[in-house]
Amino acid sequence: MGLFGLASYSSEVRRKEIGIRKVVGATVTDIMILMNKEFVKLVSLSMLIAFPLAYYFMNNWLENFTYRIDLGWITFVVSGMLTILITLITVGYHALNASLSNPTISLKEE
């Protein structure tokens, strides 16, 4: 929900910038890449911080059980890919709505 709200707020704040870019000649794909790039960087940075901490604490927690299991790297790869996919879908939805809107309306209002 936080990512959805942040993407919504970001696309609303940058609506005038997106309108100017469209008038100058940017395509929908260019605008979507521009908006997705920021969020993917932020999510990747958060995963770089969270994964080692999660591995450490989960490994310590799992050692307390009678039947122990090893925590594999595949868990973190799959969760990272799913997180990036959810980020791309969420931000892509807002970027698509912002880039398909009429640029004259966003540039006219002040």
C-alpha positions as MATLAB code, in Angstrom:
seq = 'MGLFGLASYSSEVRRKEIGIRKVVGATVTDIMILMNKEFVKLVSLSMLIAFPLAYYFMNNWLENFTYRIDLGWITFVVSGMLTILITLITVGYHALNASLSNPTISLKEE';
ca = [
       0.000    0.000    0.000;
       2.875    2.351    0.709;
       4.390    1.768   -2.710;
       1.010    2.337   -4.345;
       0.539    5.615   -2.482;
       4.069    6.805   -3.168;
       3.765    6.011   -6.880;
       0.410    7.779   -7.017;
       1.796   10.851   -5.287;
       4.901   10.887   -7.469;
       2.921   10.674  -10.697;
       0.568   13.435   -9.529;
       3.418   15.752   -8.557;
       5.266   15.102  -11.824;
       2.187   15.396  -14.059;
       3.319   18.781  -15.434;
       6.817   17.417  -16.141;
       5.292   14.431  -17.919;
       3.102   16.780  -19.970;
       6.136   18.823  -21.038;
       8.040   15.662  -21.959;
       5.103   14.454  -24.076;
       4.851   17.786  -25.900;
       8.579   17.677  -26.626;
       8.225   14.173  -28.062;
       8.682   11.545  -25.384;
       6.840    8.292  -25.915;
       4.789    6.408  -23.346;
       7.622    3.896  -23.032;
      10.154    6.653  -22.271;
       7.971    8.045  -19.513;
       7.332    4.619  -18.009;
      11.053    3.809  -17.991;
      11.814    7.184  -16.399;
       9.373    6.638  -13.532;
      10.124    2.928  -13.037;
      13.872    3.515  -12.890;
      13.645    5.588   -9.690;
      11.498    3.116   -7.836;
      13.513    0.083   -8.901;
      16.661    1.776   -7.578;
      14.993    2.446   -4.225;
      13.589   -1.073   -3.924;
      16.946   -2.599   -4.893;
      18.719   -0.530   -2.253;
      16.218   -1.610    0.372;
      16.719   -5.257   -0.610;
      20.503   -4.868   -0.309;
      20.003   -3.665    3.239;
      17.230   -6.099    4.211;
      18.502   -9.407    2.810;
      21.663   -9.745    4.940;
      19.745   -8.744    8.063;
      16.939  -11.163    7.256;
      19.418  -13.960    6.616;
      21.163  -13.363    9.935;
      18.017  -13.207   12.049;
      16.188  -16.017   10.246;
      19.226  -18.274   10.482;
      19.488  -17.667   14.234;
      15.773  -18.282   14.670;
      15.817  -21.515   12.653;
      18.716  -22.914   14.717;
      16.445  -23.151   17.771;
      14.236  -25.832   16.225;
      14.797  -29.565   16.654;
      14.582  -30.256   12.935;
      16.849  -27.708   11.357;
      16.693  -26.544    7.781;
      19.208  -24.542    5.817;
      18.213  -21.166    4.531;
      19.063  -21.132    0.829;
      19.846  -18.234   -1.419;
      16.983  -19.185   -3.739;
      14.512  -17.830   -1.157;
      16.019  -14.385   -1.408;
      16.286  -14.484   -5.205;
      12.621  -15.408   -5.629;
      11.439  -12.844   -3.099;
      13.604  -10.170   -4.743;
      12.220  -10.950   -8.183;
       8.651  -10.866   -6.881;
       9.298   -7.556   -5.165;
      10.721   -6.019   -8.331;
       7.777   -7.384  -10.350;
       5.237   -5.890   -7.934;
       7.123   -2.599   -8.069;
       7.101   -2.547  -11.869;
       3.387   -3.334  -12.026;
       2.424   -0.763   -9.408;
       4.544    2.091  -10.705;
       3.818    1.116  -14.303;
       0.095    1.498  -13.685;
       0.490    5.059  -12.427;
       3.060    5.950  -15.065;
       0.758    4.648  -17.789;
      -2.161    6.696  -16.488;
      -0.009    9.819  -16.294;
       1.526    9.334  -19.721;
      -1.771    8.628  -21.471;
      -3.447   11.739  -20.111;
      -3.810   14.824  -22.268;
      -0.731   17.044  -21.766;
      -2.653   20.259  -22.465;
      -4.826   19.724  -19.386;
      -1.850   19.212  -17.095;
       0.007   22.217  -18.559;
      -3.030   24.516  -18.513;
      -3.880   24.192  -14.826;
      -1.831   26.177  -12.368;
];
